[in-house]
Amino acid sequence: MPDPQLERELEAARRHGRWLVDDELAALDLEHQKALERAQGQRRTRRRLILLTGVCLLMPPLWPLALGLSLLLLFPRTTRRFGRMAGVLLLAGGALLVLLLISVVVAILMVVF
């Protein structure tokens, strides 16, 4: 029975048109391992989001959260982009409100004193 490591190296040599050196093989193995870990993490996250969405659907006050989680499950990149934009807008709006409040307080203090 042939060695599986040798078969993988032969297949990689066929794909790349040449034999790969040990460093290249190690880099390819590391890249493959990282891709597997990333895919596994995404599956775990997706499973948790599905469970949380199900729980939120059972409780009517949490339906908006369920809608948001469903959108995140269906359109992950787009939802994250919109979330970032909303966060930036909220921070900017909050900063503007704080500046407005400070200016109102200063104006009242100037009128009083």
C-alpha positions as MATLAB code, in Angstrom:
seq = 'MPDPQLERELEAARRHGRWLVDDELAALDLEHQKALERAQGQRRTRRRLILLTGVCLLMPPLWPLALGLSLLLLFPRTTRRFGRMAGVLLLAGGALLVLLLISVVVAILMVVF';
ca = [
       0.000    0.000    0.000;
       1.491    3.379   -1.032;
       2.356    6.019    1.524;
      -0.405    8.713    1.757;
       2.219   11.444    2.298;
       3.999   10.420   -0.902;
       0.700   10.378   -2.796;
      -0.104   13.900   -1.569;
       3.340   15.103   -2.650;
       2.900   13.489   -6.066;
      -0.529   15.119   -6.476;
       0.906   18.508   -5.439;
       3.745   18.045   -7.931;
       1.227   17.329  -10.685;
      -0.823   20.417   -9.776;
       2.180   22.740   -9.645;
       4.114   21.152  -12.506;
       7.164   20.465  -10.321;
       8.207   18.887   -7.055;
       7.812   21.253   -4.127;
      10.550   21.787   -1.575;
       9.851   20.969    2.068;
       9.247   24.622    2.987;
       6.645   24.971    0.251;
       4.946   21.759    1.329;
       4.880   22.944    4.940;
       3.441   26.300    3.875;
       0.737   24.576    1.802;
      -0.118   22.254    4.699;
      -0.287   25.212    7.101;
      -2.521   27.133    4.674;
      -4.788   24.104    4.304;
      -4.956   23.653    8.087;
      -5.840   27.333    8.600;
      -8.566   27.088    5.970;
     -10.030   24.044    7.728;
      -9.951   25.813   11.110;
     -11.559   28.920    9.617;
     -14.330   26.851    8.011;
     -14.898   24.981   11.280;
     -15.133   28.258   13.208;
     -17.623   29.622   10.691;
     -19.770   26.481   11.023;
     -19.712   26.810   14.825;
     -20.660   30.481   14.664;
     -23.415   29.769   12.151;
     -24.842   26.999   14.354;
     -24.902   29.336   17.371;
     -26.582   32.086   15.367;
     -29.232   29.673   14.106;
     -29.944   28.519   17.659;
     -30.111   32.101   18.944;
     -32.417   33.088   16.071;
     -34.720   30.192   16.952;
     -34.854   31.281   20.581;
     -35.549   34.877   19.569;
     -38.372   33.785   17.262;
     -40.100   32.064   20.181;
     -40.238   35.305   22.189;
     -42.161   38.130   20.458;
     -40.252   40.995   22.145;
     -37.055   39.630   20.593;
     -38.367   39.474   17.010;
     -36.305   42.488   15.867;
     -33.183   40.713   17.138;
     -34.269   37.561   15.306;
     -34.653   39.599   12.114;
     -31.159   41.019   12.533;
     -29.661   37.595   13.199;
     -31.489   36.154   10.192;
     -30.063   38.901    8.007;
     -26.613   38.172    9.434;
     -27.036   34.489    8.591;
     -28.290   35.161    5.073;
     -25.982   38.047    4.153;
     -22.977   38.012    6.519;
     -20.682   40.468    4.697;
     -23.358   42.987    3.840;
     -24.837   42.913    7.333;
     -21.426   43.466    8.892;
     -20.794   46.424    6.592;
     -24.141   47.974    7.474;
     -23.455   47.284   11.149;
     -20.131   49.079   10.955;
     -21.710   52.034    9.184;
     -24.507   52.174   11.754;
     -21.968   52.029   14.581;
     -19.952   54.876   13.094;
     -23.117   56.924   12.596;
     -24.234   56.248   16.171;
     -20.846   57.263   17.530;
     -20.810   60.412   15.404;
     -24.388   61.253   16.431;
     -23.555   60.660   20.084;
     -20.510   62.880   19.820;
     -22.615   65.607   18.217;
     -25.205   65.325   20.976;
     -22.505   65.621   23.642;
     -21.055   68.684   21.910;
     -24.529   70.215   21.621;
     -25.200   69.539   25.305;
     -21.881   71.095   26.303;
     -22.547   74.173   24.184;
     -26.037   74.569   25.690;
     -24.632   74.267   29.223;
     -21.905   76.806   28.442;
     -24.478   79.191   26.914;
     -26.709   78.889   30.006;
     -23.746   79.463   32.307;
     -22.729   82.533   30.296;
     -26.256   83.943   30.566;
     -26.471   83.229   34.300;
     -23.061   84.620   35.211;
];
